[in-house]
Amino acid sequence: MIAAHQSSWLLDPSERLNRKNAFDASLVVGTAKFNRETGRIDKPRPPFSQFIDPTTGLIQLDMLRPRNCPVCDAPPKQGLFVKDGFRHVRCPNCDLIYVSLILREDLMIKFWREELSWMSVLTSAPQMSLDKLKYAYGLDLVANYLSGVKLLDIGAGTGSFLKQAQERGWETTGIELNTESVENLLKEGMRVIVKPLEIADLPSKSFDLVSMWEVLEHLADIRSILQEAKRLLVSDGLLLLLVPNAGSLVTRVLHEKSDTFGGHSHLNHFNLKSLTTLLTNLNFEIVELETVVTELGTINNHLNFEDPYLGEASHFFPFLTPEFIHQNLLGSRLLVIARPLTDKEA
């Protein structure tokens, strides 16, 4: 059994910031160097761009399906921009930025099963090195609240998070659809389910921790996924989420030029309001919410009229520090730990 314990760094803002800075690529490696060494600059042409209708600027409509706001179900109203053939809108109720016309389900599943380009990024040495520190941070954070042993990681990817959890005594299960990832996970001896969560048919209250590391932004029906995750958690279990932060400084500066926007795969773009609305409406209590990863190099490059992701600009504003970024929840990722409320608490 893994026992909960209070770590000293959790109560020390300076030490906590140092822990976060240690896996921040802009600070540790440098923006341009990191993007080159991980292969981010070698990204192929955006998928499905050959199917853009020149009269509408959108992917051919027979390949798409409409949806309302996945957080509050409001119909789409306020359009923001079109990127790579996908219309991005902002919900007037909960402030979620989302893609209102997404790929048909069969096309989406096929894409995720066959996608290879991003896996090469995730398995690059610099990325794996920083991810190891990021996952350790998450596991240490969870350990402050949770005594448990069974973990379900949705979107297991490279299996790096599962491996670290196993080293700490967790009994792990992964859910993954990508064919190459599944093969690698099985070779590593991981328990992996090759089905979407909603049809995985897992027993209720069978996990102490359900994690989704940069997964929720990819899913069409986020409420159903989180409701299923809630069903799988024991009464004192925890949900761990990491998602891109649409309210981050880097996204506010770059707008649609931000790499976080790509309508074929990034369907939901959360900020503080939309993510807390989602979790509160589903009767989760948030016990930790913070930002990680500053993207300060990207910001400085843009402010200095250089390529945001490949520039070599020096520091622009003295007040733009990691401390300022995270104190104001302006980091590029939102990290949340939440617990399901009981019927009495709800």
DASULLIN-V117997 format. One record per residue. N is the residue number from 1. RES is the residue in three letters. PHI is phi in whole degrees, 0 to 359 (* if undefined). OMEGA is omega in whole degrees, -180 to 180 (* if undefined). Layout:
n->{N N}
res->{RES RES}
phi->{PHI PHI}
omega->{OMEGA OMEGA}
//
This chain:
n->{1 2 3 4 5 6 7 8 9 10 11 12 13 14 15 16 17 18 19 20 21 22 23 24 25 26 27 28 29 30 31 32 33 34 35 36 37 38 39 40 41 42 43 44 45 46 47 48 49 50 51 52 53 54 55 56 57 58 59 60 61 62 63 64 65 66 67 68 69 70 71 72 73 74 75 76 77 78 79 80 81 82 83 84 85 86 87 88 89 90 91 92 93 94 95 96 97 98 99 100 101 102 103 104 105 106 107 108 109 110 111 112 113 114 115 116 117 118 119 120 121 122 123 124 125 126 127 128 129 130 131 132 133 134 135 136 137 138 139 140 141 142 143 144 145 146 147 148 149 150 151 152 153 154 155 156 157 158 159 160 161 162 163 164 165 166 167 168 169 170 171 172 173 174 175 176 177 178 179 180 181 182 183 184 185 186 187 188 189 190 191 192 193 194 195 196 197 198 199 200 201 202 203 204 205 206 207 208 209 210 211 212 213 214 215 216 217 218 219 220 221 222 223 224 225 226 227 228 229 230 231 232 233 234 235 236 237 238 239 240 241 242 243 244 245 246 247 248 249 250 251 252 253 254 255 256 257 258 259 260 261 262 263 264 265 266 267 268 269 270 271 272 273 274 275 276 277 278 279 280 281 282 283 284 285 286 287 288 289 290 291 292 293 294 295 296 297 298 299 300 301 302 303 304 305 306 307 308 309 310 311 312 313 314 315 316 317 318 319 320 321 322 323 324 325 326 327 328 329 330 331 332 333 334 335 336 337 338 339 340 341 342 343 344 345 346}
res->{MET ILE ALA ALA HIS GLN SER SER TRP LEU LEU ASP PRO SER GLU ARG LEU ASN ARG LYS ASN ALA PHE ASP ALA SER LEU VAL VAL GLY THR ALA LYS PHE ASN ARG GLU THR GLY ARG ILE ASP LYS PRO ARG PRO PRO PHE SER GLN PHE ILE ASP PRO THR THR GLY LEU ILE GLN LEU ASP MET LEU ARG PRO ARG ASN CYS PRO VAL CYS ASP ALA PRO PRO LYS GLN GLY LEU PHE VAL LYS ASP GLY PHE ARG HIS VAL ARG CYS PRO ASN CYS ASP LEU ILE TYR VAL SER LEU ILE LEU ARG GLU ASP LEU MET ILE LYS PHE TRP ARG GLU GLU LEU SER TRP MET SER VAL LEU THR SER ALA PRO GLN MET SER LEU ASP LYS LEU LYS TYR ALA TYR GLY LEU ASP LEU VAL ALA ASN TYR LEU SER GLY VAL LYS LEU LEU ASP ILE GLY ALA GLY THR GLY SER PHE LEU LYS GLN ALA GLN GLU ARG GLY TRP GLU THR THR GLY ILE GLU LEU ASN THR GLU SER VAL GLU ASN LEU LEU LYS GLU GLY MET ARG VAL ILE VAL LYS PRO LEU GLU ILE ALA ASP LEU PRO SER LYS SER PHE ASP LEU VAL SER MET TRP GLU VAL LEU GLU HIS LEU ALA ASP ILE ARG SER ILE LEU GLN GLU ALA LYS ARG LEU LEU VAL SER ASP GLY LEU LEU LEU LEU LEU VAL PRO ASN ALA GLY SER LEU VAL THR ARG VAL LEU HIS GLU LYS SER ASP THR PHE GLY GLY HIS SER HIS LEU ASN HIS PHE ASN LEU LYS SER LEU THR THR LEU LEU THR ASN LEU ASN PHE GLU ILE VAL GLU LEU GLU THR VAL VAL THR GLU LEU GLY THR ILE ASN ASN HIS LEU ASN PHE GLU ASP PRO TYR LEU GLY GLU ALA SER HIS PHE PHE PRO PHE LEU THR PRO GLU PHE ILE HIS GLN ASN LEU LEU GLY SER ARG LEU LEU VAL ILE ALA ARG PRO LEU THR ASP LYS GLU ALA}
phi->{* 267 268 290 208 269 274 295 294 297 266 250 304 293 292 297 296 298 298 289 298 293 245 264 300 300 273 270 253 105 300 297 298 296 294 287 289 269 84 295 280 263 300 288 306 307 304 74 295 289 258 286 281 296 280 248 77 251 304 312 296 289 263 244 224 278 206 277 302 288 269 239 70 290 293 293 229 279 281 254 192 248 227 54 89 240 277 255 231 240 287 288 269 252 78 291 265 212 271 271 238 253 300 306 301 295 290 295 297 299 300 290 291 256 297 237 298 285 298 294 292 294 264 292 301 297 293 298 296 287 298 301 290 296 292 297 299 297 294 295 295 300 297 285 237 233 252 193 216 252 234 243 251 269 81 293 58 286 85 298 293 299 298 297 296 299 298 264 102 286 268 249 224 244 246 207 251 296 301 294 298 299 301 294 297 293 297 279 80 281 278 224 255 258 213 301 305 293 240 285 57 272 290 297 51 251 224 273 219 244 240 219 268 52 239 300 292 268 262 286 248 286 293 297 297 289 295 293 300 297 298 279 276 294 300 252 282 228 249 244 233 233 223 301 256 292 267 290 295 296 286 295 281 272 51 293 285 293 293 291 267 195 294 288 230 267 265 230 233 273 237 302 294 291 288 292 299 301 291 295 296 265 64 255 257 278 254 216 213 206 249 228 67 281 58 297 296 297 297 299 301 295 294 261 61 250 302 303 257 231 288 234 293 277 299 264 251 301 281 279 241 304 298 299 302 281 298 257 54 253 293 279 228 261 249 230 239 223 238 287 280 286 300 292 292 291}
omega->{178 -176 175 177 -179 179 -178 -177 -179 -177 -179 -176 -179 -180 178 177 178 178 180 -180 -176 177 178 -172 180 -176 -172 -174 -171 -171 -176 -179 -179 -179 177 -174 178 179 179 -179 -179 -178 178 175 -178 179 175 -179 178 -180 179 177 -176 -179 -179 -174 -178 170 -179 -172 180 177 -172 173 -178 173 172 178 -178 177 -172 176 176 178 -178 -180 -171 177 179 -178 171 177 179 176 -177 -179 177 -178 176 -180 180 -178 -173 175 177 168 -176 176 -173 175 -174 179 172 -175 -179 178 180 -180 179 179 -176 178 -171 -174 -177 -170 -177 178 179 175 -176 -178 176 -175 180 -180 -179 -179 -180 178 179 178 179 -179 176 178 -180 -180 177 179 179 -176 178 -174 -164 165 -176 -177 -174 -174 171 178 -178 -174 -170 174 -178 -177 -177 179 179 -180 180 179 178 179 179 176 179 168 -167 171 177 170 -177 -180 -176 -173 -179 179 -180 179 -180 179 180 177 179 180 -180 169 -176 177 -176 177 170 -175 -173 177 -179 175 178 -179 179 176 -177 -179 175 -179 171 -177 174 -180 -180 180 -172 179 -177 -168 -176 -175 -172 -180 179 180 -178 176 177 176 179 178 -176 -176 171 -172 179 -179 -176 172 177 -179 166 -179 171 -177 179 176 -179 179 -177 179 177 180 -173 -175 -175 177 178 179 179 -179 176 -165 178 -177 179 -172 -173 -177 -173 163 -177 -176 -174 -179 178 176 -180 -176 179 180 179 177 167 172 180 180 174 174 -179 172 173 178 -173 -170 -178 178 179 -180 -179 178 -178 -179 178 177 175 176 -175 -172 -179 180 -179 -175 175 -178 -174 179 -179 -177 178 -178 174 179 179 -178 -173 176 -179 179 -179 176 -173 177 172 177 -175 168 -177 177 178 177 173 179 179 -179 -179 *}
//
